[in-house]
Amino acid sequence: MLLNQLTAISPVDGRYYKQVSELSNYFSEYALIYYRVYVEVEYFIALCEIPLPQLEAIDKTLYPSLRNIYENFGEADALQIKEIEKETNHDVKAVEYFIKLQFEKLGIEAYSEFIHFGLTSQDINNTAVPLSLKDAMERQIKPLFRQVLFVLKRMSIEWKNVPMLAFTHGQPASPTRVGKEFLVYVERLERQFEMLDRIPHTAKFGGATGNFNAHHVAYPKQDWMSFGHRFVEGLGLVRSKHTTQIEHYDNLAALFDNLKRINTILIDCNRDMWTYISMGYFKQKIKAGEVGSSAMPHKVNPIDFENSEGNLGIATALFEHFAGKLPISRLQRDLTDSTVLRNIGVPICHMSIALNSLIKGLGKVELNADRLKAELDDNWAVVSEAIQTILRREGYPKPYEALKALTRTNEKINEEAISRFVETLDVSEEIREELRQITPFNYLGIVEEAH
């Protein structure tokens, strides 16, 4: 069979490809080749800028033509590199040979040996991969994070004064506000996003085993450490100072651990929304033509929240493996990191699918005010906490025990039962009136406004 969206083994390349196609620009084989070409060309230009003695004659007006090699890079160029790789049996060397061919076209083949000068393949890979990941995070994933946060904040504002029965251990508990429950997720996510922004995207750039051996032996008077820092920072990354042949990936692991925590929070949100919908607190807007169940016509299933939860789970499992595996390498290098790095786009894609599903799901829910009101009206027992707290304040003997005796009977605790209980209390009329004012609809505490 030919590979297409129907025959693809992975759903991110099949069923969900339209949703994540933009991420191909960062995580596909094509993208990896592109970023390698980008790093190699910019490295050559950086050598010219030193300048190395043998590159002093390079005319700076050639720089735009050199940059055109990656700026106008297309699928045909990537296919040409893959053809070269069939002969070299080395993917990065194939990139080097491709650029040498472009130098011939520009008439500067005399300088082609300074392409990939003194480098090992991991100097390119461990710069290209974090660069592609950084671009994907900044251009695709973080905007989705901001969108989720915006929707949650909007809901917290829209429903900030709507009372809702809360549940702890699955049992009715002190009432809350609908808006405040969304603020819980806003605060949790904001903290994780702030931590995410502080994690640097680091690159390894220092020759075969990280010591600039080849560079130093060829040009011992050149400050290659400073050069490496300037070059990597010029690409928007941070250079790891002390490495083996490969990046140690500690910051990449930190990034994946952070994304795992974000996923966990979002799974929590999905499950709460699923539960609130099942309780009737929220309704889902119906779209003409959609089918909720193949057998039960009445059903409108919370599929967006379920889809989001499932994809977040897959992403988290892969992030867990990446964070645990990548920082471990045998001595100066083994190849296990290489095959793992080729898969980092997979959990990013599943996370992207999940974020879009969550946004879609949140956009379809509307508050069921009648259900919220009925639930509160049916659970007057929750004001017992308020009554016993005021009685404690007044020094009333054993108020907790008195309310416990009231609320754990088989009698239905409604407004009338609470009112009768208040009238039996040996307190002043002023305190009794204070207690009469407490209802499940106003016993809501206070909420700090979101910023």
Secondary structure, 3 states (H helix, E strand, C coil): CCCCCCCCCCCCCCCCHHHHHHHHHHHCHHHHHHHHHHHHHHHHHHHHHCCCHHHCCCCHHHHHHHHHHHHCCCHHHHHHHHHHHHHHCCHHHHHHHHHHHHHHHHCCHHHHHHCCCCCCHHHHHHHHHHHHHHHHHHHHHHHHHHHHHHHHHHHHHHCCCCEEEEEECCEEEEEEEHHHHHHHHHHHHHHHHHHHHHCCCEECCCCCCCCCHHHHHHCCCCCHHHHHHHHHHHCCCEECCCCCCCCCCHHHHHHHHHHHHHHHHHHHHHHHHHHHHHCCCEEECCCCCCCCCCCCCCCCCCHHHHHHHHHHHHHHHHHHHHHHHCCCCCCCCCCHHHHHHCCCHHHHHHHHHHHHHHHHHHHHEEECHHHHHHHHHCCHHHHHHHHHHHHHHCCCCCHHHHHHHHHCCCCCCCHHHHHHHHHHCCCCHHHHHHHHCCCCCCCCCCCCCCC
